[in-house]
């Protein structure tokens, strides 16, 4: 019996054209100083370590310095893999304070509410950690903040998530409310197995820690989301946001392919309903320029939209949505049109795919 993986692989020539999105991405060096400090304390030679990726300390100290994802991965793999520094992410995350984030941190400190803090993270986290996405939802009486890793795998995934999660938890605890109440984080969840240095996770200020969960997230009571913050200053917040927007615009135009920027917009909650005109407007370029840019990168808006629909259709079906519900959520005019599109992607109708996938999972 053929599984979803089989059908996905079968259509890889179609899908694979748009899978590699990290080739042109670079990372800011904001936090390299903290990594270096941790490594120095462990007796690791920094010059040789940086030289392994054709870097040196002087380059990292330059204004607007960045390193490629490949260089970053190589450096961190060396430390974790050959030096056994498994808790590197945890060690770095513990050092990060709100003052270390530049204008990003200033915007947080001057926000009016936690909702504004989270909205700011949703939009601007890429200028600090480009391949980690933050979203939040209000579910009943709780706020669920979720981190999604769009690149790293294995030990690097754990290290990056550790650092980012601790930095966010630290930030949330630094924020003070006007009524002097204290934010309480009910639970922090991780999508990987409990590490052998689990006792060091006690540094994370949360009532409960959980591992081997479907995602990386934290939860706190909804009562905190709109409480006025003690240090709120709208003028300072807006100035910091303007600086962050300039940084984001520069980053998007200089470091990301058009393909990647389009995919990020399409992956937003309502992005699947965006047209080519809508995307061009949000990227501040003409429709014709957008079309040509994607063409130069070997793809098209239609192909990218199809990929997003494929991914979302599979996710929705795997989570129990009916074919009719999925067709509606993906903006198809009717179920028949969605079924035809699905058969084009996978060679079978959605109901047959569901049945086959269910059987395959049951035999694992």
Secondary structure, DSSP 8 states (H G I E B T S, - for coil): ---HHHHHHHTHHHHGGGT---TT-EEE-TTHHHHHHHHHHTT--HHHHHHTTT--HHHHTSTT-EEEHHHHHHHHHIIIIIH--TTHHHHHHHH--GGGGTHHHHHHHT-SSHHHHHHHHHHHGGGTSTTEEEEEEEETTEEEEEEEESS--HHHHHHHHHHHHHHHHHHHHH--BTT-----EEEEE-SS---TTGGGGGGS--S-EE-S-SSEEEEEEGGGTT--BTT--HHHHHHHHHHHHHHHHHHHHHHS-HHHHHHHHHTSTTGGG--HHHHHHHTTS-HHHHHHHHHHTT--HHHHHHHHHHHHHHHHHHTT--HHHHHHHTT-SSHHHHHHHHHHHHSS-HHHHHHHHHHHHHH-
